[in-house]
Amino acid sequence: MKDSKIVKLLHDLQQPMVAIKGYLSMILDGNAGKASDKVKEFVKKAYESNERMIEMVNILSSKSEALNPKFETNSKL
């Protein structure tokens, strides 16, 4: 029971992180309008931090799925 709650929590964390990644990527690629170099610097740091969070969630999700294989998630973002 406890493991399935952890897996669900990790799955629920993935969705907003994917959205954040997409929006930050749009800013860095210039698809959201022109951004100054200073803004791009901050956005790049946020993007990199988000990538680390995604990686941590993916690792934890994989480990949790191994403990509770009945609950499936999309562990690859």
N, C-alpha and C positions, 0 to 999 in steps of 0.2 A: 504494500500500500504506500509506504513512504517513498519507495523508489519511483513509483509511477507519478507521484506528485512532483518529484524532482525533474523527471523527464518532461512532464507537461510544462513546468516552469521554464525549462531550458528551451523548449519549442516556442513558447510564448515570447521569450526574449529574442528569438531569431527574427521574427517579423519586423519589429521596429528597427533593428540593426540593419536589415537589408534596405529598408526605406531610407535610413540615414546615409548609408553607403551610396545609394543612388543619387540622393540630393547633393551630397558633398562632391561626388564625381561630376555631376552636371556643372557645379560651380568651377571646379578645377579645369574642366574641358571647355569652359566658356559658353556652355549652352544656356546658362542662366543670366547672361549679360556680362558686360565687362567688369572685372574685379581687379582692384589694385594688387600690386605685388605683395603688399603687407597682408591684405585679406587672403590672398592665395596661400601665403605662408601659414596663417592660422588655420585655414581650411585643410591644408595638407596635414598639419599636425593632428587635427580632429579626425581626418580620414584614416591616418595611420593608427591612431588609438582605437578607432572603431574596428579596424581590421584585426587588431590584437584581441579585442573583445570577442569578435566573431570566431576567431581561432580557439579561444578558451572555451566558448560555448560548444563549439564543434567537438572538442576533445572531451569535455564533460558529458556531452550528449552521447557520444560513442561509448563511453564507459558505462553510462547509465543504461543504454540500450542493451549492452552485454549482460547487465544484471537483471534487466526486465525486458526480454525480447518480445513480449506480447504487445507492447506499446511502441508503435512505429512513429518516427518523426522524420522530417527532411533534414538530416544532419549535415548535408553539404549545401552551403550557400553559394 
